[in-house]
Amino acid sequence: MARAAIVLQARMGSSRLPGKSLARIGDRSLLAHCVERLRLATRLPVIVATTTLAEDDAVEAEAARLLAPVVRGSATDVLSRYLLAADAFGLSHLVRATADNPAVDWEGADRAFQALVETAADHVVEGGLPIGAGVEAMTVWALRRSARLTQAPYDREHVTPHLRRTPGFRALITPAPRTLQRPHLRLTVDTEADLLFMRQLHGALGEPAASAPAPLGAIIAMARRLTTGRAMAGALR
């Protein structure tokens, strides 16, 4: 039987937006938004994978506040960090998520994991979701084999490129639900402008700290309203 978890990578050392994992969106950190949304996935616990750098003591402390287990490993070899989590928790399958995506689709985590198991694939990702809403599901066997086959820094940092492009692995792209297919909509936080937009979006949704997270469909609808309004305002100048 599959033993699976969502492994959420997080660190403070972003080159474009340092400290973004703990940047505030409303009353919560970006990391907290990710953990709380992903916890709504069915039967998939959330593990935070951060680095051994001193600056990421703050990430570990925030994860502890959220009652999320933590593993700590290499700052640059992120692939090895995922395998560290797999070994620490005896995982056979994992869903990869990143802590710069505060609108991540928890139902997408369920869909990707279900497709992974049902198709006996090595890797599954959904196509068509907004940027920052999706996750990747994979077998630990495939991830471990990929780690043996490549030492390229790009592959080790980005975790799955080697697995996805290499013959001998079965990597699938499944279509996201049609109502959620907005591939050009940006819902990730990589820059200060992204963070400001996600704060605006969060405020427009009126999501208080105690309420359940907004589903992705509601976020898409509000984001489109905001971006349409912004475009109209620009045209009238």
URRA-V761772 format. One record per helix or strand. SS is the DSSP state (H for helix, E for strand). FROM is the first residue (numbers start at 1). TO is the last residue. Records with the same first field share a line. If there is no record, write none. Layout:
BEGIN
SS->FROM-TO  FROM-TO
END
This chain:
BEGIN
E->4-9  24-25  28-29  45-51  69-73  93-98  123-127  131-131  136-139  171-175  186-186
H->20-22  30-38  54-65  78-89  106-119  140-149  153-158  161-165  178-180  192-205  216-236
END
